[in-house]
Every structure is written in structure tokens, then in C-alpha cells.
Amino acid sequence: MSIHSIDPLSYQGWDEFVDRHPRASAFHRRGWLRTLSKTYGYKPVFLAAGAPGRALDGGLLLCRVSSWMTGERLVSLPFADHCEPLLNDPGEYQQFAGWLRDTCKEQNWKYVELRSLLPGWRETEGWHATRPYWFHELDITPSLQNVFHALHRDCMQRRILHAERARLSYEVGRSRKLAEDFYNLVLITRRRHQILPQPRAWFRNLVEQMGDNLQIRLARKDGLPVGAILTLRHRSSVIYKYGCSDARFHNLGTMPFLFWRLIEESKTQDIQTVDLGRSDLDSAGLITFKDRFGARKRLFSYRRCKGREESAEDRKWDFHTVGKFFSILPDGISSTAGAIIYRHMG
């Protein structure tokens, strides 16, 4: 097989190709790639099958991450919970895997990582599984009444009704004010979990580049922002990507209320599935929350091939500890630290 590379940011028909490919998602869209490039300087590349100049039919989308701190690598894709290879023939998996494995070693990259939900890269020489995650997906094709009845009665149904009785106000959109209130809740949430916040520019660029495919849903109590979620749409699926809240108002049922509004509105827009993303296996609270919405879950792992052995320099950076330290500092400092550190984490 002949494999050549193209730049999806400059390729004229990129989004049209993504729109028609059955395995594409919001993470393949030019808006996500531009956000990665503008915020962190990552360079996307699409490895296409066939001779240059032909119309795109299939291939593999990756980003090149160059970091003096964490090494040089290819990732498909940074900060995406999953990103499927846009291949059409199962036989192509082995050919692309072999090409990537050999190139990774030749270039002395740290590794290549593929974040696929599909099993096509298993049993492939030179590739190994990373730690496992749960992937959650909610089918909303049944009637709205049946979807509601499938929710956990006490932890979801009653809390949604309680939120409505508490007269939470609700907004949806992508205005500058909504994005600013959302980010302030991100800072509150990340501090609570002792995790380094993403830089403000990440969300600003994401809102700008994803356009109408991005929505922020935000709840207020007496005018004060108390919870929000950010979603990305692609065809008949909507991805829940980020959520944040003020813990002082959790008793109002803010997050179940917001997710239910997402489901209600998605039903009117011919959405069939809500992608609830991945969860770490030790994130018991998050897993339980998604389970109580009736989402199906399944185990999956990312796949990696190494170009070189990990060095002591690679192992010395503990981002969990770094994030924990900066999360206790003032918001301006932690946000600036996020802008510096996150580009090394992709």
C-alpha cells in the first residue's frame, strides 16, 4: 500500500470527507484540529492510502506533539476521548500499523498512540494496550418518556424534578458571556478536584472554531452560575466533553437537570446517541453517575507502539503532582500554568 501525508488544515475538502465517512466524529473536524494547533501548537497530519492527488477515501488522522519535557510522539488525537481510524478495509489496519511501527522506530519518536474504540489494532505486532477505560454511550432513540423512565429513580428522576421546582434558570448557546461563566465554573471544579485547569484560550478557541457544532448549557440559581456542560455534535451523535459545577449547589440536582435538558433538546434534533466519553476505572462516582442515566458501558484501551525505551528524563514529570500543586494557587496563576503545562500532556 502507498501511504502519503496531507495537512487537513489546508486540504480544501477535509470537512466534506469527514461528513461522509461513517467512522468520523466531532474530533476529526477541522475545528477541533485548529483548536489543538492554535492553543498548543500541535501539527495535525492525515496519512492517506493511495497515490497523492486522488480524492480522499480513507486513512489515519494524528497530531505531532513535540515537547522537550515529554518527548516527541504522534497521538490520535490529543485530548480526544477516542478517535477512530478512517479506514474502510480491515486489512488496511495491519498495513498502517506496520508502517507506523517502522516509522516510529526510524524517527526515534517516543511512541505512537491510537485512541480507537474498535479492536482492529489488537493482535498487531509491536503494539500494546495502555491502561483500560470505560466508554459510556446513551441510546436516546426510544421515546422521551421511556428514556426518562430508564433513569435511576431516586438519583436522577427525582433530582431533575427537584431542580425544576428549585426554579433553576437555563441557558444554551455559545456567547462570550456564557463561555466566560462556563470557564469560571471550570476553575472552581478543577480546584475542587485538585487538577490543573485547561487554559482559557483552549475554550475560547474551541467555541470559535467549532461553530454551531458546539453548545454550552448553563444553569443559574438566582442569577449565579451553578453548573454547566459543553457538548460537541457530529451528525446523529452528541459528545458530552466537559462538565463543571459549584458544589455548594449540588443539592439542587444541577447536573442531572442539565443532562436531561441535553437529552430533551437532542431528541428534537434527530440525535440518536449521547456519547458520555471515557471514565478511569477508579472514578467510581463518575461511573455511577453515567450508569444511572442508563448508558451502556464497555472496556477499551488505547494502543501504543514505542520508538524507543522510556528514559529517566521521561519518568520524572508527574503531571498529577504538578496539577495538584498549581490547583491550590490563585485562578490567574493556575490558568497560566495550564497554558504552559497542557501542551506537554497531549
C-alpha positions in Angstrom: 0.0 0.0 0.0 1.2 3.5 -0.8 0.8 5.9 2.1 1.2 9.7 1.8 0.5 12.6 4.2 -1.7 15.7 3.8 -2.3 18.7 6.0 -6.0 18.5 7.0 -6.0 22.2 7.9 -5.2 23.3 4.4 -6.9 20.4 2.4 -9.9 22.1 0.8 -12.3 19.1 1.0 -11.4 18.0 4.6 -14.7 18.6 6.4 -16.7 17.2 3.4 -14.6 14.0 3.7 -15.3 13.9 7.5 -19.0 14.5 6.9 -19.4 11.4 4.7 -17.1 8.9 6.4 -19.1 6.6 8.7 -16.5 6.4 11.4 -15.7 10.1 11.8 -16.6 12.1 14.8 -16.5 15.7 16.0 -12.9 15.1 16.9 -12.0 14.7 13.2 -13.4 18.0 12.2 -11.2 20.9 11.2 -12.5 23.0 14.1 -11.0 20.5 16.7 -7.7 20.4 14.8 -7.5 24.1 14.5 -8.1 24.4 18.3 -5.3 22.0 19.0 -3.0 23.9 16.7 -3.9 27.4 17.9 -3.8 26.6 21.6 -0.9 24.1 21.8 1.0 24.3 18.5 0.2 20.7 17.6 0.6 19.8 13.9 -2.1 17.5 12.5 -1.3 15.1 9.7 -3.5 12.7 7.8 -1.9 9.5 6.5 -3.9 8.7 3.3 -4.0 5.5 1.4 -3.2 5.6 -2.3 -1.4 7.9 -4.6 -1.2 11.7 -3.9 -3.8 13.7 -5.8 -6.6 11.2 -5.5 -9.8 12.1 -3.7 -9.6 11.1 0.0 -11.2 7.7 0.7 -9.6 6.6 3.9 -6.6 7.0 6.2 -5.5 7.8 9.7 -5.5 11.2 11.5 -2.8 12.1 14.0 -1.2 15.1 15.7 2.5 15.5 16.1 3.4 16.5 19.7 6.9 17.9 20.1 7.9 18.5 23.7 11.2 19.0 25.4 9.5 17.8 28.6 7.7 14.7 27.5 9.2 13.7 24.1 8.2 13.7 20.5 5.2 11.5 19.6 2.2 11.0 17.3 -1.2 10.9 19.0 -4.7 10.3 17.5 -5.8 12.6 18.9 -4.7 14.8 21.8 -7.4 15.5 24.4 -10.0 13.4 22.5 -11.5 10.5 24.5 -11.5 8.5 21.3 -10.6 8.9 17.6 -11.3 6.2 15.1 -9.0 5.4 12.1 -10.9 6.4 9.0 -10.2 3.1 7.2 -12.6 1.1 5.1 -11.0 -2.3 4.8 -9.9 -4.4 7.9 -6.8 -5.4 6.0 -5.6 -1.8 6.0 -5.2 -1.8 9.8 -2.3 -4.2 9.6 -0.6 -2.2 6.8 -1.0 1.1 8.6 0.1 -0.4 11.9 3.3 -1.8 10.3 4.1 1.5 8.5 3.6 3.4 11.8 5.7 1.0 13.8 8.6 1.1 11.4 8.5 4.9 11.0 8.2 5.4 14.8 11.5 3.5 15.2 13.2 5.2 12.3 12.3 8.7 13.6 13.1 7.7 17.2 9.8 9.0 18.4 8.8 8.2 22.0 5.6 6.4 20.8 2.6 6.5 18.5 -0.8 6.3 20.3 -4.1 5.4 18.7 -7.3 6.1 20.7 -9.7 3.8 18.9 -12.7 2.1 20.4 -12.5 -0.7 17.8 -10.5 -3.9 18.1 -8.7 -3.6 14.8 -5.3 -2.9 16.3 -5.3 -5.8 18.6 -3.0 -8.7 17.9 -0.8 -6.4 15.9 2.9 -6.9 16.2 4.7 -4.2 18.1 1.5 -2.6 19.5 0.4 -3.0 23.1 -2.6 -1.8 25.2 -2.3 1.0 27.6 -4.4 1.1 30.8 -8.1 0.4 30.3 -11.1 2.8 30.5 -14.8 2.6 30.5 -16.6 4.1 27.4 -20.2 5.2 28.0 -22.9 5.8 25.4 -26.6 6.5 25.9 -29.1 5.5 23.3 -31.9 8.1 23.1 -33.9 6.6 20.2 -36.7 5.3 22.5 -39.5 7.8 23.3 -38.6 10.6 25.7 -40.9 9.0 28.3 -39.1 5.7 28.1 -35.7 7.4 28.3 -36.8 9.2 31.4 -38.2 6.0 33.0 -34.9 4.3 32.4 -33.1 6.9 34.6 -32.4 5.9 38.2 -35.5 6.9 40.1 -34.0 8.5 43.2 -30.7 9.8 41.9 -31.9 11.1 38.6 -35.6 11.4 38.1 -36.3 12.9 41.5 -33.3 15.2 41.3 -34.4 16.5 37.9 -37.8 17.3 39.2 -36.3 18.9 42.3 -34.1 21.2 40.1 -37.2 22.3 38.2 -39.1 23.0 41.5 -36.0 25.0 42.7 -36.5 27.2 39.6 -33.1 26.9 38.2 -32.8 29.1 35.1 -31.3 27.6 32.0 -29.3 29.0 29.0 -27.9 27.3 25.9 -25.6 28.8 23.3 -22.0 29.9 22.7 -22.0 33.6 23.6 -18.9 35.3 25.1 -20.8 35.7 28.5 -21.9 32.1 28.5 -18.3 30.9 27.7 -16.9 33.2 30.5 -19.3 31.9 33.1 -18.6 28.3 32.0 -14.8 28.8 32.4 -15.2 30.3 35.9 -17.0 27.1 36.8 -14.2 25.1 35.2 -11.8 26.8 37.6 -14.0 26.0 40.6 -14.3 22.4 39.6 -10.7 21.8 38.8 -9.7 23.4 42.1 -12.1 21.1 44.0 -10.6 18.0 42.3 -7.1 19.3 42.6 -6.5 19.2 38.9 -4.7 21.8 36.8 -7.3 23.7 34.7 -7.1 24.0 30.9 -6.0 27.4 29.7 -8.8 29.9 29.0 -7.5 30.0 25.4 -8.4 26.4 24.9 -12.1 27.0 25.4 -12.1 30.4 23.6 -10.6 28.7 20.5 -12.9 25.7 20.8 -16.0 27.9 20.8 -14.6 30.0 17.9 -13.5 27.0 15.7 -16.3 24.5 16.3 -19.1 27.0 15.5 -22.7 25.7 15.8 -21.4 22.2 16.4 -20.6 23.3 20.0 -23.1 24.2 22.7 -22.7 25.3 26.3 -25.7 24.6 28.6 -25.6 26.5 31.9 -27.9 26.6 34.9 -28.2 29.5 37.3 -29.7 29.9 40.7 -30.9 33.5 41.4 -28.5 34.7 38.6 -25.5 32.8 39.9 -23.9 30.2 37.6 -24.1 26.8 39.4 -23.3 24.2 36.7 -22.6 23.8 33.0 -21.8 21.3 30.3 -20.1 21.7 26.9 -21.1 19.3 24.1 -19.9 18.7 20.5 -22.2 17.5 17.8 -21.5 15.4 14.7 -24.3 14.1 12.6 -26.6 11.9 14.8 -24.4 11.9 17.8 -23.6 14.5 20.5 -20.5 14.2 22.7 -20.5 15.4 26.3 -17.0 16.7 26.6 -16.8 18.9 29.7 -18.8 19.4 32.8 -18.3 21.8 35.7 -20.3 22.9 38.8 -20.3 24.7 42.1 -20.5 22.1 44.8 -22.4 24.4 47.1 -25.5 23.9 44.8 -25.2 20.2 44.2 -28.2 19.6 46.4 -30.4 21.3 43.8 -29.8 18.5 41.2 -28.0 20.8 38.8 -26.0 18.3 36.8 -28.9 15.8 36.3 -31.1 18.8 35.3 -28.5 19.9 32.6 -28.1 16.4 31.2 -31.8 16.0 31.0 -32.1 19.2 29.1 -29.4 18.0 26.7 -31.4 14.8 26.1 -34.7 16.7 25.6 -33.2 19.0 23.1 -31.2 16.3 21.3 -34.5 14.3 20.8 -35.9 17.3 18.8 -32.7 17.4 16.6 -32.7 13.8 15.4 -29.8 12.9 17.7 -29.6 9.1 18.3 -26.8 8.7 20.8 -25.2 10.8 23.6 -21.5 10.0 23.8 -20.6 10.3 27.5 -16.9 9.8 27.0 -14.5 7.7 28.9 -14.0 7.2 32.6 -11.0 6.0 34.6 -11.7 2.7 36.2 -11.1 4.2 39.7 -13.5 7.1 39.1 -16.4 5.3 40.9 -18.5 8.4 41.3 -18.4 9.4 37.6 -19.0 5.8 36.5 -22.0 5.6 38.8 -23.4 8.9 37.6 -23.3 7.8 33.9 -24.7 4.3 34.8 -27.7 6.0 36.5 -28.5 7.7 33.2 -28.9 4.2 31.6 -25.8 4.5 29.5 -24.2 1.3 28.2 -20.5 0.9 29.1 -17.7 -1.2 27.7 -14.0 -1.6 28.4 -11.4 -0.3 25.9 -7.8 0.6 25.8 -5.6 2.9 23.7 -2.9 1.2 21.7 0.8 2.2 21.5 3.9 1.3 19.7 7.2 2.5 21.1 10.0 4.0 19.1 12.5 4.0 22.0 12.6 2.9 25.6 11.5 5.3 28.3 14.3 7.2 30.0 14.7 8.6 33.5 14.0 12.0 32.0 10.7 10.9 30.7 9.6 9.4 34.0 10.5 12.5 36.2 7.5 14.5 35.1 4.5 13.7 37.3 1.6 15.8 36.0 -0.7 14.7 38.7 1.6 16.2 41.3 2.1 19.3 39.2 -1.6 19.8 38.7 -2.3 19.3 42.4 0.3 22.0 43.3 -1.0 24.6 40.9 -4.7 23.9 41.6 -4.3 25.4 45.1 -2.9 28.7 43.7 -5.0 31.7 42.6 -7.0 31.2 39.5 -4.9 33.5 37.3 -1.7 31.6 38.2 -3.3 28.1 37.8 -4.8 29.1 34.4 -1.4 30.4 33.2 0.2 27.2 34.4 -2.3 25.3 32.4 -1.4 27.2 29.3 2.3 26.1 29.8 1.8 22.6 31.0 -1.1 21.2 28.9 0.8 21.5 25.6 3.2 18.8 27.0 0.4 16.5 28.0 -1.4 15.8 24.7 
